[in-house]
């Protein structure tokens, strides 16, 4: 069921009763903005187990690493068979790190 925000505000109790049978889509200016759904109590007697983390322990060879760095614009580092992506420093990071040097060289370096 679709209902405008004005109708929902004017008859909120009515739509709280109707939501027991079907979901209510709330419309504002012709666009769907929210969904009112029936509340159900969680069943705490069910056991919820977390999934295990997926980890591959495959080591990469020097030839595979060389092919990777030649085919990519990203910077990588190979340490003990594992490849690490070296993120470039952001502009803000560069400004903060070089600010003391800029102060010392102000007026002397051109």
N, C-alpha and C positions, 0 to 999 in steps of 0.2 A: 504494500500500500504506500502511496506517495501522498504527502501532506505538506502544505506550505507552513512556514514558520509562524505566520499570523494565526492560522487555524490551530496549530499545536499549542500556542500560548493561550488561546481563548478556551480550548477544551482539553487541557492537559490530562485530566483524570480519565476522560473518554479514551484517549490514545494509550494511556497506561493499561487500561483493560483490554484494548484491541491488540496490544503487543503480545499478549499471551497466546493468541492464535497465529499471528503472522508478524514479520518484521515491518517496521514503519520507516520509510525513507523520508527524510526531512529535506524540503526543497526551498531554496532562497533565490529569488530572481531567476527562476527557471532552471537552476543548477542544483544537483544533489549535493548537499553539504554534510549530512550526518545520517547515521543509521541507528534507530532505536531497536534494541533486541531484547528478548526475554532473558531475565537473569536466572541462572541455575546455580545452585549451591555446589561448590567443588566437593568431589568425593575423596576425602582424605584417606580412605581405606585402600585406595589404589597405590601401588608402588610405582614411583616414577624414578627411573634410573637415568643417569647421564650417559651419553655416548662417550666412548673412549676417543681420545685425540688420535688423529690419523697422522702417522709419521713414517716417512720412508727413510730408511737408513742407507740409501744408495750413495756411494761415493762417485764423484764425477772425475773423469780422467783429464789430463792436461790437454789432450787433443780436443775433447769436447768443450773444455773451457775456452780454448783458443778460438774454436769455431763460434762459440757464443759471443765473445767480445768483438770478433770481426764482423758479425752480422747484426750488431746492435749499437745504438747510439748511447745506451745507458752505460754506466761505469759499474764494473763488478770486481770482486776480489775473491780469490780462491784460497781458502785456509783449510788445511787438513782434509781435502776432498769435498768440502762444502762451499757452495757459491753464495756470496753475500752481495746484495745490491747496495752500492754506495750512493746514497742520496746526495744531491747537490745542495750546498747551503743556500738558504733563502736570502733574499736581498737584505731583509731586516737583520739576519744573523751576521752578514758581512759588515753591515754598517756598525753594529754594536761591537764587533770584534776589532774593527780597524779604527774606531773613534779615538782611542788613546794615542794611536800613531798619528792621526790627523791633527790632533791638538799639538803634539810635539813638533810636527813639521810645518805648522801653519806659518806662512810667510817666508819659509826658507826653500821649499820645493816648488818648482814651477813646471 
